[in-house]
Amino acid sequence: MSGWSAHDIPDQSGRTAVVTGANSGLGYVTARELARKGARVVLACRSETRGQEAVRLLRAEMPFAEVELRPLDLGDLASVREFAEALPYERLDLLVNNAGVMALPYGTTVDGFETQFGVNHLGHFALTGLLLPALLAAQDRPAGARVVTVSSMAHLLGNIDPGDLNSEKQYRRWVAYGRSKTANLLFTHELARRLGAAGADVVAAAAHPGYAATNLQTAGPRAEGRRGAERLMALGNRVFAQPAEAGALPALHAATAPGVRPDSFTGPSLAMWRGAPGSSRRAPWTVDDRAGELLWTASEQLTGVSYDALKA
């Protein structure tokens, strides 16, 4: 995988992809490069205004691009259901669970879940389950179908607490973020296991961007009016982070490169920080079968979404 770049993305003509959080940052780059290679890309965005601007920019750069905007608020399960029900495609080749929030002050989603756990994990869990029939319908195509969930090296900050998934006992923003990213990896692990057991040719993989400059780093401090912290994060982005174009490469590799294994975790090859995509280190608790099963069961109960297509 050494030196792998966006130029190495195989032809995506005839494939349909959904990218969450595609209006900016990593999601925008992911959507752009998939469209550049011929995919029909659905930009699933919470903000209609920012989503429309992203579509305008994409079409200005690539008039041939087959892109469309559809509203999706991962912090509102009703919105997730509406998105899935309104998607007009019977077959879906690729779902990139990219959208996320990071280190926000304590808050809850529309459905009452702690925001980071609710948006980063539960929203994507529900979305993937609701779109699973369309993904399974595309598995017989030559490139198969894939679900790529974007985690973070911050998953190393903490394992999930099955007795306190919503951080109600104690809230520490960075620990909660790390736990939500652990949940992304556990979800990928358990989804890959269940797809394999069902004999489905859908690859569930995960990726992370290393330290990439996006608006995620400054959103939390800005929400609390912590100007000093916001300026510090912005400085870190300028000095240490790699650009979003590089940060998106691990997800693009997981989404399109031949031979990607189920439950693989792709990230920057240089100390998980930057560089070309490669196999990334992950905490042992993210490949724990029992933990994956417990999180899955809790997620089904909390979201009301059951993966019936994988049940005998």
C-alpha positions as CSV (number, residue, x, y, z in Angstrom):
1,M,0.0,0.0,0.0
2,S,3.1,2.2,0.1
3,G,2.5,5.4,-1.8
4,W,-1.2,4.7,-2.5
5,S,-3.0,7.9,-3.5
6,A,-6.3,9.1,-4.9
7,H,-4.9,8.4,-8.4
8,D,-5.0,4.7,-7.5
9,I,-8.7,4.6,-6.8
10,P,-10.2,2.1,-9.3
11,D,-12.9,3.1,-11.7
12,Q,-16.1,3.6,-9.8
13,S,-18.5,3.9,-12.8
14,G,-21.8,2.3,-12.2
15,R,-21.4,2.4,-8.5
16,T,-23.6,4.3,-6.0
17,A,-22.1,5.6,-2.8
18,V,-23.5,7.4,0.3
19,V,-21.0,9.6,2.3
20,T,-22.2,11.1,5.5
21,G,-20.9,14.5,6.5
22,A,-19.9,15.1,3.0
23,N,-20.3,18.9,3.0
24,S,-16.8,19.6,4.4
25,G,-13.4,18.2,5.4
26,L,-12.8,14.5,5.0
27,G,-16.3,13.8,3.8
28,Y,-16.1,16.3,1.1
29,V,-12.8,15.0,-0.2
30,T,-14.1,11.4,0.0
31,A,-17.2,12.3,-2.0
32,R,-15.2,14.4,-4.5
33,E,-12.7,11.6,-5.3
34,L,-15.4,8.9,-5.6
35,A,-17.3,11.2,-8.0
36,R,-14.1,12.0,-9.9
37,K,-13.7,8.2,-10.5
38,G,-17.3,7.9,-11.9
39,A,-19.4,7.0,-8.8
40,R,-22.9,8.4,-8.3
41,V,-22.4,10.0,-4.8
42,V,-25.1,10.9,-2.4
43,L,-24.0,13.7,0.0
44,A,-25.7,13.0,3.3
45,C,-25.6,16.2,5.2
46,R,-27.2,17.8,8.3
47,S,-27.0,21.4,6.9
48,E,-28.8,21.9,3.7
49,T,-27.1,25.2,3.1
50,R,-23.6,23.8,3.5
51,G,-24.5,20.7,1.6
52,Q,-25.8,22.8,-1.4
53,E,-22.5,24.7,-1.4
54,A,-20.6,21.4,-1.4
55,V,-22.6,20.2,-4.4
56,R,-22.0,23.6,-6.2
57,L,-18.3,23.3,-5.6
58,L,-18.1,19.7,-6.8
59,R,-20.0,20.5,-10.0
60,A,-17.9,23.6,-10.6
61,E,-14.8,21.5,-10.5
62,M,-16.3,18.4,-12.2
63,P,-19.3,19.3,-14.4
64,F,-19.7,15.6,-15.2
65,A,-20.0,14.6,-11.6
66,E,-23.1,12.7,-10.6
67,V,-23.7,14.0,-7.1
68,E,-26.8,14.8,-5.1
69,L,-27.7,16.2,-1.7
70,R,-30.0,14.4,0.7
71,P,-30.7,15.6,4.3
72,L,-29.5,13.5,7.2
73,D,-29.2,14.4,10.8
74,L,-27.5,11.5,12.6
75,G,-28.5,13.0,16.0
76,D,-32.2,12.4,15.1
77,L,-33.3,8.8,14.5
78,A,-36.4,10.0,12.7
79,S,-34.2,11.8,10.2
80,V,-32.1,8.7,9.7
81,R,-35.2,6.7,8.9
82,E,-36.5,9.3,6.6
83,F,-33.2,9.4,4.7
84,A,-33.1,5.6,4.3
85,E,-36.8,5.4,3.2
86,A,-36.3,8.2,0.7
87,L,-33.2,6.9,-0.9
88,P,-34.4,5.8,-4.4
89,Y,-31.7,3.3,-5.2
90,E,-32.4,-0.4,-4.7
91,R,-28.7,-1.2,-4.8
92,L,-26.0,0.6,-2.7
93,D,-22.4,-0.3,-3.4
94,L,-20.7,1.8,-0.8
95,L,-21.6,3.4,2.5
96,V,-19.0,5.7,4.1
97,N,-19.9,6.4,7.7
98,N,-17.8,9.5,8.0
99,A,-19.7,12.2,9.8
100,G,-18.9,12.9,13.5
101,V,-18.5,15.3,16.3
102,M,-15.6,15.7,18.7
103,A,-15.0,16.7,22.3
104,L,-18.2,18.7,22.6
105,P,-19.5,20.0,25.9
106,Y,-22.1,17.6,27.4
107,G,-25.3,17.5,25.4
108,T,-27.9,15.1,24.1
109,T,-29.3,14.2,20.7
110,V,-33.0,14.6,19.8
111,D,-33.6,11.1,21.2
112,G,-31.8,11.7,24.5
113,F,-28.4,10.0,23.8
114,E,-25.1,11.6,24.8
115,T,-24.2,13.6,21.7
116,Q,-20.9,12.0,20.7
117,F,-22.1,8.4,21.3
118,G,-25.5,9.2,19.7
119,V,-24.1,10.8,16.5
120,N,-20.8,9.0,16.0
121,H,-22.1,5.5,16.8
122,L,-25.8,5.1,17.2
123,G,-26.8,7.3,14.2
124,H,-24.4,5.3,11.9
125,F,-25.5,2.0,13.4
126,A,-29.1,2.8,12.6
127,L,-28.3,4.1,9.1
128,T,-26.2,1.0,8.2
129,G,-29.0,-1.3,9.4
130,L,-31.6,0.5,7.4
131,L,-29.5,0.5,4.3
132,L,-28.3,-3.1,4.6
133,P,-30.9,-4.5,2.2
134,A,-29.6,-2.2,-0.5
135,L,-26.0,-3.1,0.3
136,L,-26.8,-6.8,0.2
137,A,-28.5,-6.2,-3.2
138,A,-25.2,-5.0,-4.6
139,Q,-23.0,-7.8,-3.3
140,D,-23.2,-9.8,-6.5
141,R,-21.4,-7.0,-8.5
142,P,-17.7,-7.5,-9.4
143,A,-16.4,-5.1,-6.7
144,G,-19.0,-6.2,-4.1
145,A,-20.4,-3.8,-1.5
146,R,-18.6,-2.2,1.4
147,V,-19.4,-0.3,4.6
148,V,-16.5,1.9,5.8
149,T,-16.8,3.5,9.2
150,V,-14.4,6.3,10.1
151,S,-12.9,5.9,13.6
152,S,-9.9,7.7,15.1
153,M,-6.6,7.0,16.8
154,A,-8.4,8.7,19.8
155,H,-10.2,5.3,20.4
156,L,-7.1,4.5,22.4
157,L,-8.4,7.0,25.0
158,G,-10.9,4.6,26.3
159,N,-13.0,1.5,26.1
160,I,-16.8,1.7,26.2
161,D,-18.5,1.3,29.5
162,P,-21.5,-1.1,29.0
163,G,-23.1,0.2,32.2
164,D,-22.7,3.9,31.1
165,L,-22.9,4.1,27.4
166,N,-24.4,7.6,27.5
167,S,-21.8,8.9,30.0
168,E,-24.4,9.8,32.6
169,K,-22.3,8.9,35.6
170,Q,-19.4,11.0,34.6
171,Y,-18.7,13.1,31.5
172,R,-15.2,13.9,30.2
173,R,-15.4,15.2,26.7
174,W,-12.3,13.5,25.3
175,V,-12.9,10.2,27.0
176,A,-16.5,10.2,25.6
177,Y,-15.1,10.9,22.2
178,G,-12.6,8.1,22.5
179,R,-15.4,5.7,23.6
180,S,-17.5,6.7,20.6
181,K,-14.6,5.9,18.3
182,T,-14.1,2.6,20.1
183,A,-17.8,2.0,19.5
184,N,-17.1,2.6,15.7
185,L,-14.5,-0.1,15.7
186,L,-16.5,-2.6,17.8
187,F,-19.4,-2.0,15.5
188,T,-17.2,-2.8,12.5
189,H,-15.8,-5.9,14.2
190,E,-19.3,-7.3,15.0
191,L,-20.8,-6.3,11.6
192,A,-17.9,-8.1,9.8
193,R,-18.5,-11.1,12.0
194,R,-22.2,-11.2,11.3
195,L,-21.8,-10.6,7.6
196,G,-19.4,-13.5,7.4
197,A,-21.6,-15.8,9.3
198,A,-24.5,-14.9,7.0
199,G,-22.3,-15.6,3.9
200,A,-22.7,-12.1,2.7
201,D,-20.2,-10.6,0.3
202,V,-20.3,-7.2,1.9
203,V,-17.0,-5.9,3.5
204,A,-17.2,-4.0,6.7
205,A,-14.0,-2.1,7.3
206,A,-12.8,0.9,9.3
207,A,-10.4,3.7,8.8
208,H,-9.0,6.8,10.5
209,P,-7.4,9.9,9.2
210,G,-4.5,10.3,11.6
211,Y,-4.2,14.0,12.5
212,A,-6.0,15.8,9.7
213,A,-6.9,19.5,9.6
214,T,-10.7,19.7,9.7
215,N,-13.3,21.8,11.5
216,L,-13.8,19.0,14.1
217,Q,-10.9,20.2,16.3
218,T,-12.3,23.8,16.7
219,A,-16.0,23.0,16.9
220,G,-16.0,22.0,20.6
221,P,-14.1,25.0,21.9
222,R,-16.1,27.3,19.7
223,A,-19.4,25.9,21.1
224,E,-18.2,26.8,24.6
225,G,-16.7,30.2,23.8
226,R,-13.2,29.0,24.8
227,R,-11.4,31.2,22.4
228,G,-7.9,30.3,23.6
229,A,-8.5,26.6,23.1
230,E,-10.0,27.3,19.7
231,R,-6.9,29.3,18.7
232,L,-4.7,26.5,20.0
233,M,-6.5,23.9,18.0
234,A,-6.4,26.0,14.9
235,L,-2.6,26.5,15.4
236,G,-2.2,22.7,15.8
237,N,-4.0,22.2,12.5
238,R,-1.7,24.6,10.7
239,V,1.5,23.3,12.1
240,F,1.1,19.6,12.7
241,A,-1.9,18.2,10.8
242,Q,-1.9,16.8,7.4
243,P,-4.5,18.3,4.9
244,A,-7.9,16.8,4.5
245,E,-6.9,15.5,1.1
246,A,-4.3,13.2,2.9
247,G,-6.6,12.5,5.8
248,A,-9.3,11.1,3.5
249,L,-7.0,8.6,1.8
250,P,-7.3,5.8,4.4
251,A,-11.1,5.8,4.1
252,L,-10.9,6.0,0.3
253,H,-8.5,3.0,0.3
254,A,-10.8,1.0,2.6
255,A,-13.7,1.9,0.3
256,T,-12.1,1.1,-3.1
257,A,-8.8,-0.7,-3.1
258,P,-8.8,-4.4,-4.1
259,G,-8.4,-7.0,-1.4
260,V,-9.5,-5.0,1.6
261,R,-10.2,-7.4,4.4
262,P,-13.3,-7.5,6.6
263,D,-12.7,-5.8,10.0
264,S,-9.4,-4.2,8.7
265,F,-8.4,-0.8,10.1
266,T,-6.6,1.5,7.7
267,G,-4.8,4.7,8.7
268,P,-1.7,6.8,8.0
269,S,1.4,4.6,8.0
270,L,3.7,6.9,9.9
271,A,3.0,6.4,13.6
272,M,-0.8,6.6,12.9
273,W,-0.2,10.3,12.3
274,R,0.3,10.9,8.6
275,G,1.5,9.3,5.4
276,A,0.2,6.9,2.9
277,P,-2.6,4.4,4.0
278,G,-1.5,1.3,5.8
279,S,-2.7,-1.2,8.4
280,S,-3.2,0.6,11.6
281,R,-2.8,-0.3,15.3
282,R,-6.0,-0.8,17.2
283,A,-6.7,-1.4,20.9
284,P,-7.3,-5.0,21.9
285,W,-10.7,-4.1,23.3
286,T,-11.9,-3.2,19.7
287,V,-11.7,-6.9,18.6
288,D,-13.4,-8.4,21.7
289,D,-16.3,-10.6,20.5
290,R,-18.2,-10.4,23.7
291,A,-18.0,-6.6,23.9
292,G,-19.0,-6.3,20.3
293,E,-22.1,-8.5,20.9
294,L,-23.1,-6.5,24.0
295,L,-22.7,-3.2,22.1
296,W,-24.7,-4.5,19.2
297,T,-27.6,-5.7,21.4
298,A,-27.7,-2.4,23.2
299,S,-27.6,-0.4,20.0
300,E,-30.5,-2.4,18.6
301,Q,-32.5,-1.7,21.7
302,L,-31.6,2.0,21.8
303,T,-32.2,2.7,18.1
304,G,-35.0,0.3,17.4
305,V,-33.1,-0.9,14.3
306,S,-32.7,-4.6,13.9
307,Y,-30.5,-6.2,11.2
308,D,-33.1,-8.7,10.2
309,A,-31.5,-9.3,6.8
310,L,-28.6,-11.0,8.6
311,K,-30.8,-13.3,10.8
312,A,-31.6,-16.8,9.8
